[in-house]
């Protein structure tokens, strides 16, 4: 039996849905899997065995903001990954390390075990960090050049690379110098047995007629300030007191966003739940009349596939988002596309959908059918298994 060690830095398992879907797929197909990841709310145990997968968690000192914060966080994470990798090797062994960025430092663990023990290395490319750095800090400099170097070093170390979409595959080949035959697109398709269509919970609308739903990270790149500005336009300019906003998720910007909502005078129209269990997330999204993706239009978001879009589609919800390449590829006719970074246009399109229920129904039905027929995880599983067959040069893997 081939044994895989998965490395994750930014989310705990099984909360990280992409990682968990990959891990359970590998386990179901005869691989032994262990995961090293951070602790998190609801995932505080340092070791668990779930569905045959060994999960080893480490505690991070902080959730990073700023250069010093990231240095402390990533240094701590690497220390724990090396420490726990040796523990996993002693107790279970592993033939390959499957590293999920960010950050693009996990190749250090992969290269160490590759050179010392002949372990194979898989890079699961979740974020394009040079673009992320530029989006966060608005400039290119020495740190941006370091990000490019680390990314290239990661690709050079990888025996196989997994991309979340064709844009990322192109980066792996052109910027990373990888052999196209060793780059596999495995999209983060939703699992329909998890994303269940449930009855609406009217109490979540806070006495209003409509609910606009969002699920995702509360961070700088998610564009939630645009969504709050859209709420201001809807409530104060259009005088629509019949719309409530339900925002699900945690992150470093959560408290700042709450303060912004209060300063803008729309706090009573916005519910911030923080990070919640799946059941509460599903209740909010199933109750929503329209779902939104306000991700900022920049190079990173334009090339990235956002899980939230396909989750909205799986639940049959019409979407409003800014016009981004991969967002449009995923949603197609399930979404209206606002002008890039234009909060007013986003607000107008939200109101258009709220006032046209037939259009909402048609869009939601299209999205659900697209997930069922093309995008759900069952269509991605063979691609993941093919990547591993290539990794081990074993067509029967």
Secondary structure, DSSP 8 states (H G I E B T S, - for coil): --EEEEEESSS-TTTSHHHHHHHHHHHHTT-EEEEEEE-BTTB--SEEEETTEEEEEE--S----HHHHHHHHHHHHHHHHHHHHHHHHHHT--SEEEEE-SSTTTHHHHHHHHHHH--EEEEEE---HHHHHHHHHS--SHHHHHHHHHHHHHHHH-SEEEESSHHHHHHHHHTT---GGGEEE------TTTS------GGGGTT-SEEEEEES--SGGG-HHHHHHHHHIIIIIS--TTEEEEEEB--TTHHHHHHHHHHTT-GGGEEEEES--HHHHHHHHHH-SEEEE----SHHHHH---HHHHHHHHTT--EEEE--HHHHHHHGGGEEEE-TT-HHHHHHHHHHHHT-HHHHHHHHHHHHHHIIIIISTHHHHHHHHHHHHHHTT-TT-
